[in-house]
Amino acid sequence: MDAAPTELSALPPGHPPVARGRIGVLLVNLGTPDATDYWSMRRYLKEFLSDRRVIEVPRLIWWPILNLIILTFRPKKSGHAYASIWNKERNESPLRTITRAQAEKLAPRFADDKRIVVDWAMRYGTPSIEERLTAMKAAGCERILIAPLYPQYAASTTATVNDKAFEVLKAMRWQPAIRTLPPYHDDPVYIDALARSMQKSIAALDFEPELVLASFHGLPKEYLDKGDPYHCHCHKTARLLRDRLGWAKDKLKLTFQSRFGRAEWLQPYTDVTVEALAKSGVKRLAVVSPGFAADCVETLEEIAMQNGDIFREHGGEHFAALPCLNDSEESIALFEHLVRRELAGWI
């Protein structure tokens, strides 16, 4: 392919150079605090929990709960959880480390087309979507693919990434053309990547799990009742993964984790299921998290630590949290497949 032009070839005398002709790919994950101290956690939680896509409680009710209760007490607890899994070498959360690595490893896959710029951002925290979209525009990206790294669609994940991207575009006089990555919960390449990753991880264990839980992040049941497809996407992923592995239905069971507040969330709950399995006599258990593109506090602390403790406290003996796809070969090959598919007609 021809190398990308970086400036207009025929500009009037005295016209400033204009970067153009590039195509951007922006990988976006949920977000991360910049540090584990109280005020860093408070800033992160405030941005996250103020998003109306995430919390749909009426503002008059939610504002005092958030600002007077949650943001007073929750930062310390969340900071402790993050501190237990913090990447001390780089002084950042594992999610930031892994997402950066995903972008850095994906970029060379498109080295044959000099027009393509691969970057990454966080929906909450830094680097922000606004910062990276603005940088892409300044670098001459006239076409940009926004790629939320959520296999299963939910309004509180995929939609809020897209919302933020288009909010940034609203402030631009000269907007780039935009495409958004659709959910890929049933893409055969995704299912195959999960299966191969699981097989390698299980083979590396010093025990054979009696069964595996596929734990997805939870949502309030009310969101399902309003028409959110997330619940169905999770079930389809679990079914296709089970079929790809050739397992019986009771070998891979779906659960939902990370519920918050008093409302009913999608069931069955992961922690309740882990406890029940241990009490029923299951001694060897593994948990995989297919809805997370990268390991984070929900997988490394909530699943590996909290649920591991629950399992052992109630009679279980061997517990493993299987790693997410992260920046593995399977993950980068999957992202390349998805990006090339969505850039069709642009490249």
C-alpha positions as CSV (number, residue, x, y, z in Angstrom):
1,M,0.0,0.0,0.0
2,D,1.1,3.6,-0.5
3,A,2.6,5.4,2.5
4,A,0.2,7.8,4.1
5,P,0.5,11.4,3.0
6,T,0.9,13.5,6.2
7,E,0.3,16.9,4.6
8,L,-1.7,18.3,1.8
9,S,0.4,18.3,-1.4
10,A,-0.9,21.5,-2.9
11,L,-1.5,24.2,-0.3
12,P,-1.7,28.0,-0.9
13,P,1.5,29.9,0.0
14,G,1.7,30.6,3.7
15,H,-0.9,27.9,4.6
16,P,0.1,26.0,7.7
17,P,0.7,22.2,7.2
18,V,-2.4,20.0,7.7
19,A,-1.9,16.4,8.9
20,R,-4.3,14.1,7.1
21,G,-4.8,10.7,5.5
22,R,-4.4,8.6,8.6
23,I,-6.8,5.9,10.1
24,G,-7.0,5.6,13.9
25,V,-7.8,2.5,16.0
26,L,-8.6,3.4,19.6
27,L,-8.8,0.5,22.1
28,V,-10.9,1.5,25.1
29,N,-11.3,-0.3,28.4
30,L,-13.3,0.5,31.5
31,G,-10.8,2.6,33.5
32,T,-8.5,2.8,36.5
33,P,-7.5,5.1,39.3
34,D,-4.1,6.8,39.0
35,A,-3.2,5.6,42.5
36,T,-4.7,3.8,45.5
37,D,-4.8,6.7,48.0
38,Y,-8.2,8.1,49.2
39,W,-8.4,11.1,46.9
40,S,-7.2,9.3,43.7
41,M,-9.9,6.6,44.4
42,R,-12.5,9.2,45.2
43,R,-11.9,11.0,41.8
44,Y,-12.1,7.7,39.9
45,L,-15.2,6.5,41.7
46,K,-16.9,9.9,41.3
47,E,-16.4,9.9,37.5
48,F,-17.5,6.2,37.2
49,L,-20.5,6.3,39.5
50,S,-21.7,9.7,38.1
51,D,-22.2,8.1,34.7
52,R,-26.0,7.9,34.0
53,R,-25.4,4.8,31.9
54,V,-23.9,3.0,34.9
55,I,-26.3,4.2,37.6
56,E,-29.8,4.8,36.3
57,V,-31.2,5.9,39.7
58,P,-32.9,9.4,39.4
59,R,-30.3,12.1,40.1
60,L,-32.2,13.6,43.1
61,I,-32.0,10.2,44.8
62,W,-28.5,9.2,43.7
63,W,-26.6,12.5,44.3
64,P,-26.8,12.5,48.1
65,I,-26.2,8.7,48.3
66,L,-23.1,9.1,46.1
67,N,-21.6,12.2,47.5
68,L,-22.5,11.9,51.2
69,I,-22.2,8.1,51.7
70,I,-20.4,6.2,48.9
71,L,-17.6,8.8,48.2
72,T,-17.0,9.2,51.9
73,F,-16.5,5.5,52.7
74,R,-16.0,3.5,49.5
75,P,-12.6,5.0,48.4
76,K,-10.7,3.5,51.4
77,K,-12.2,0.0,50.8
78,S,-11.6,0.2,47.0
79,G,-8.1,1.6,47.5
80,H,-7.3,-1.4,49.7
81,A,-8.5,-3.8,46.9
82,Y,-6.5,-2.1,44.3
83,A,-3.4,-2.0,46.5
84,S,-3.5,-5.7,46.8
85,I,-3.1,-6.2,43.0
86,W,-1.2,-3.0,42.1
87,N,1.6,-3.2,39.6
88,K,4.3,-1.7,41.8
89,E,7.0,-1.9,39.2
90,R,5.2,0.6,36.9
91,N,3.1,2.1,39.7
92,E,-0.2,1.6,38.0
93,S,-3.1,-0.9,37.9
94,P,-2.7,-4.1,35.9
95,L,-5.5,-3.0,33.6
96,R,-3.5,0.0,32.5
97,T,-0.4,-2.1,32.0
98,I,-2.2,-4.8,30.0
99,T,-4.3,-2.4,27.9
100,R,-1.1,-0.5,26.9
101,A,0.6,-3.8,26.0
102,Q,-2.4,-4.8,23.9
103,A,-2.2,-1.6,21.8
104,E,1.6,-1.9,21.5
105,K,1.4,-5.5,20.3
106,L,-1.4,-4.8,18.0
107,A,0.2,-1.9,16.2
108,P,2.9,-4.0,14.4
109,R,0.2,-6.2,12.9
110,F,-0.6,-3.2,10.7
111,A,2.9,-2.1,10.0
112,D,2.4,-2.7,6.3
113,D,-0.1,0.2,6.2
114,K,1.6,3.4,7.4
115,R,-1.7,5.2,7.6
116,I,-2.9,3.2,10.6
117,V,-2.4,4.6,14.1
118,V,-3.2,2.3,17.1
119,D,-3.8,3.9,20.5
120,W,-5.6,3.1,23.8
121,A,-7.7,5.0,26.3
122,M,-9.8,4.5,29.4
123,R,-13.5,5.4,29.7
124,Y,-12.9,6.6,33.3
125,G,-9.5,7.9,34.4
126,T,-6.4,8.4,32.3
127,P,-5.6,8.4,29.5
128,S,-9.0,9.7,28.6
129,I,-11.0,9.2,25.5
130,E,-11.0,12.9,24.9
131,E,-7.2,13.1,25.2
132,R,-6.5,10.3,22.8
133,L,-9.2,11.2,20.2
134,T,-7.8,14.8,20.2
135,A,-4.3,13.5,19.7
136,M,-5.4,11.2,16.9
137,K,-7.2,14.1,15.1
138,A,-4.0,16.2,15.5
139,A,-2.0,13.4,14.0
140,G,-4.1,13.4,10.9
141,C,-6.6,10.6,11.6
142,E,-9.5,11.4,9.3
143,R,-11.2,8.0,10.1
144,I,-11.2,6.4,13.5
145,L,-12.5,3.1,14.8
146,I,-13.6,3.2,18.4
147,A,-13.1,-0.2,19.9
148,P,-14.7,-0.8,23.3
149,L,-13.1,-4.0,24.6
150,Y,-16.3,-5.5,25.8
151,P,-17.3,-8.8,24.1
152,Q,-20.8,-8.7,25.5
153,Y,-22.8,-5.4,24.9
154,A,-24.2,-3.5,27.8
155,A,-25.4,0.1,27.9
156,S,-23.2,0.6,30.9
157,T,-20.1,-0.5,29.1
158,T,-20.1,-0.4,25.3
159,A,-22.7,2.4,25.0
160,T,-21.0,4.7,27.5
161,V,-17.7,4.4,25.6
162,N,-19.5,5.4,22.4
163,D,-21.4,8.2,24.2
164,K,-18.1,9.7,25.4
165,A,-16.5,9.5,22.0
166,F,-19.4,11.3,20.4
167,E,-19.4,13.9,23.2
168,V,-15.8,14.6,22.3
169,L,-16.7,14.9,18.6
170,K,-19.4,17.4,19.4
171,A,-16.7,19.9,20.3
172,M,-14.8,19.4,17.1
173,R,-15.4,21.7,14.1
174,W,-13.6,19.3,11.8
175,Q,-14.7,15.8,12.8
176,P,-13.1,12.6,11.7
177,A,-15.4,9.8,10.3
178,I,-16.2,7.3,13.1
179,R,-16.9,3.6,13.2
180,T,-17.6,1.7,16.5
181,L,-16.7,-1.9,17.2
182,P,-19.9,-4.0,17.8
183,P,-20.0,-6.7,20.4
184,Y,-18.1,-9.9,19.6
185,H,-19.6,-12.3,22.1
186,D,-20.3,-15.0,19.5
187,D,-17.4,-14.4,17.1
188,P,-15.8,-17.8,16.3
189,V,-12.3,-16.3,16.7
190,Y,-13.1,-15.0,20.1
191,I,-14.6,-18.3,21.2
192,D,-11.6,-20.2,19.9
193,A,-9.2,-17.8,21.7
194,L,-11.0,-18.3,25.0
195,A,-11.0,-22.1,24.6
196,R,-7.3,-22.3,23.7
197,S,-6.4,-19.9,26.5
198,M,-8.4,-22.0,29.0
199,Q,-6.9,-25.2,27.9
200,K,-3.4,-23.9,28.3
201,S,-4.2,-22.5,31.7
202,I,-5.9,-25.6,33.0
203,A,-3.0,-27.8,31.7
204,A,-0.6,-25.7,33.8
205,L,-2.5,-26.2,37.0
206,D,-1.4,-28.8,39.6
207,F,-5.0,-30.1,39.8
208,E,-7.9,-31.0,37.5
209,P,-11.0,-28.8,38.2
210,E,-14.2,-30.7,38.8
211,L,-16.0,-27.8,37.0
212,V,-15.3,-24.3,35.8
213,L,-17.4,-21.2,36.5
214,A,-17.6,-18.7,33.7
215,S,-18.1,-15.5,35.8
216,F,-19.3,-12.4,34.0
217,H,-19.6,-8.9,35.5
218,G,-23.1,-8.4,36.9
219,L,-25.8,-5.9,36.0
220,P,-29.0,-4.9,37.8
221,K,-31.8,-7.2,36.7
222,E,-33.8,-4.0,35.9
223,Y,-31.4,-3.3,33.0
224,L,-32.3,-6.7,31.5
225,D,-36.0,-5.9,31.9
226,K,-35.5,-2.6,30.1
227,G,-34.1,-4.5,27.1
228,D,-30.3,-4.7,27.6
229,P,-29.0,-7.7,25.6
230,Y,-26.1,-8.3,28.0
231,H,-27.6,-11.3,29.8
232,C,-28.3,-13.1,26.5
233,H,-24.8,-12.3,25.1
234,C,-23.2,-13.8,28.2
235,H,-25.3,-17.0,28.0
236,K,-24.5,-17.4,24.3
237,T,-20.7,-16.9,25.0
238,A,-20.9,-19.6,27.7
239,R,-22.8,-22.0,25.5
240,L,-20.5,-21.6,22.5
241,L,-17.4,-21.9,24.7
242,R,-18.8,-25.1,26.3
243,D,-19.5,-26.5,22.8
244,R,-16.0,-25.6,21.6
245,L,-14.4,-27.3,24.5
246,G,-16.7,-30.3,24.1
247,W,-17.7,-30.2,27.7
248,A,-20.9,-31.4,29.3
249,K,-23.4,-28.7,30.5
250,D,-22.5,-29.2,34.2
251,K,-18.7,-28.8,33.5
252,L,-19.0,-25.1,32.7
253,K,-21.5,-23.0,34.6
254,L,-22.3,-19.3,34.1
255,T,-22.5,-16.9,37.1
256,F,-22.4,-13.1,37.6
257,Q,-20.1,-11.2,40.0
258,S,-19.6,-7.7,41.4
259,R,-23.1,-6.7,42.4
260,F,-23.5,-3.4,44.2
261,G,-26.3,-2.0,46.3
262,R,-29.5,-3.7,47.4
263,A,-31.3,-4.2,44.1
264,E,-31.6,-7.6,42.5
265,W,-28.8,-8.3,40.0
266,L,-28.4,-10.9,37.3
267,Q,-28.2,-14.4,38.8
268,P,-26.8,-16.8,39.8
269,Y,-24.3,-14.8,41.9
270,T,-20.6,-16.0,41.7
271,D,-19.8,-15.7,45.4
272,V,-23.0,-17.5,46.4
273,T,-22.4,-20.3,43.9
274,V,-18.8,-20.7,45.0
275,E,-19.9,-21.1,48.6
276,A,-22.6,-23.5,47.7
277,L,-20.3,-25.7,45.5
278,A,-17.8,-25.9,48.4
279,K,-20.5,-26.9,50.9
280,S,-21.8,-29.5,48.5
281,G,-18.4,-31.3,48.4
282,V,-16.7,-29.8,45.4
283,K,-12.9,-29.7,46.2
284,R,-11.4,-28.5,42.9
285,L,-12.7,-25.4,41.2
286,A,-11.6,-22.9,38.5
287,V,-13.1,-19.7,37.4
288,V,-12.7,-18.0,34.0
289,S,-13.8,-14.4,33.2
290,P,-14.8,-14.4,29.5
291,G,-16.3,-10.9,29.7
292,F,-13.0,-9.2,30.7
293,A,-10.5,-8.4,28.0
294,A,-7.8,-7.9,30.6
295,D,-7.2,-8.9,34.2
296,C,-8.2,-6.2,36.6
297,V,-9.4,-5.7,40.2
298,E,-12.6,-7.7,39.5
299,T,-10.6,-10.8,38.4
300,L,-7.3,-10.5,40.4
301,E,-8.8,-9.4,43.7
302,E,-12.5,-10.2,43.7
303,I,-12.3,-13.6,42.0
304,A,-8.8,-14.9,42.8
305,M,-8.6,-13.6,46.4
306,Q,-12.2,-13.1,47.7
307,N,-13.8,-16.0,46.0
308,G,-10.8,-18.2,46.5
309,D,-11.1,-17.5,50.3
310,I,-14.8,-18.2,50.2
311,F,-14.2,-21.6,48.5
312,R,-11.5,-22.7,51.0
313,E,-13.4,-21.4,54.0
314,H,-16.4,-23.7,53.2
315,G,-14.5,-26.9,52.5
316,G,-12.9,-26.4,49.0
317,E,-9.3,-27.3,48.6
318,H,-8.0,-26.2,45.2
319,F,-9.1,-23.0,43.5
320,A,-7.8,-21.2,40.5
321,A,-8.7,-17.9,38.7
322,L,-7.8,-18.5,35.1
323,P,-6.1,-15.5,33.4
324,C,-8.0,-13.4,30.9
325,L,-6.8,-13.2,27.3
326,N,-4.7,-10.1,28.3
327,D,-1.9,-9.4,25.8
328,S,-1.5,-13.1,24.8
329,E,-1.0,-14.2,21.2
330,E,-4.7,-15.3,21.2
331,S,-5.8,-11.9,22.3
332,I,-3.7,-9.9,19.8
333,A,-4.8,-12.2,16.9
334,L,-8.4,-11.7,18.0
335,F,-8.0,-7.9,18.0
336,E,-6.4,-8.0,14.6
337,H,-9.2,-10.0,13.2
338,L,-11.9,-7.7,14.7
339,V,-10.1,-4.5,13.6
340,R,-9.4,-5.7,10.0
341,R,-13.0,-6.7,9.7
342,E,-14.3,-3.3,10.9
343,L,-11.8,-1.3,8.7
344,A,-13.0,-3.0,5.6
345,G,-13.4,-0.4,2.9
346,W,-11.0,1.9,4.7
347,I,-8.0,-0.3,4.1
